[in-house]
Amino acid sequence: MGNDHDSSYKFLFSAPELVRDLILGFVPDEWLHSLDYTTLEKVPGSYVSEDFRHRADDIVWRVRLGGDWVYLYLLIEFQSSVDKYMALRMMVYVGLLYQDLIKRGDVLADGRLPPILPIPPILPIVLYNGSPRWTAATDVFDLIPAVPGLVAQFKPRLKYLLIDESAYSDSELASLQNLIAAVFRIEHPAAPATINELLGLLNEWLIDRPDLRRMFALWIRATLKRKAEYRILLPQIDDLQELNVMLAEQLEEWAHEYEAQGVQKGMQQGESLALQRLLARRFGALPHDMTARIATASVEEIEGWFDRAIDASRLEDVFGAGAPY
């Protein structure tokens, strides 16, 4: 993921309210939900990795449980693409965190690592915002082939919790009064009007939190500027209300373009399917490469092929020498 995007997410997750809403809204565990998140405290999270490059981008929080602390290790190298070896990376990062706790003396009186609980004392989370669904293993155990005999007992295990933004529909997210749900909806808006709606909601939810209002205004501005499809130009703004006013006209223009693109896409899909049906009826099952080419062609190209397909005696007569198969 690009450094700008990564940095903007780290900026958001420097606020305990965002960490709280991530846990409460997207981690399905009643015990975790019962913790007192007013005690959230940020822990220094810079470690030296195995290749001696200094790591300063981990975000670690702890929350009090009675007289103990529960460490929640949140890896904020947010993923926009699938990383096959993410489970291995998480195992390394968790080990580095434990190593750092030992170095600082944050261990139990008997020397055990803190704390001993019925769930992992460190909760590794990967937040993924890419378009394809996540397919990588979530346990390092699954990255290693099966081995026979005694050795099988020593295959390492370490799982991370995957939160895949694309796994949630806009309606599911809209039902949550949750800051992280709003972040997901701004990242993947169902329509341009969604952004205006969310700006209004955030303005209302954070009425007594000018620090978070400013943080969200800066993050939303950076997010919209990064998305080429919006083509939105904005001055430096750190107020949600002002941002909403300035965006209103530009988002309305984008909404018209969005609607027009939807109509054009619908036409293209309809023409594509009609041509594929005609060709299959006349010449039999189509090669995969041909259907893929037709599916991505412009309306004008499809109409030209359709006209030739009516009288053609062979597929070659439809597509010519540059046939897409």
Beta strands, then each sheet from edge to edge (+ up, - down):
strand 1: 41-43
strand 2: 47-48
strand 3: 54-55
strand 4: 59-65
strand 5: 68-74
strand 6: 125-128
strand 7: 161-164
sheet 1: 1+ 4- 5+
sheet 2: 2+ 3-
sheet 3: 6+ 7+
end
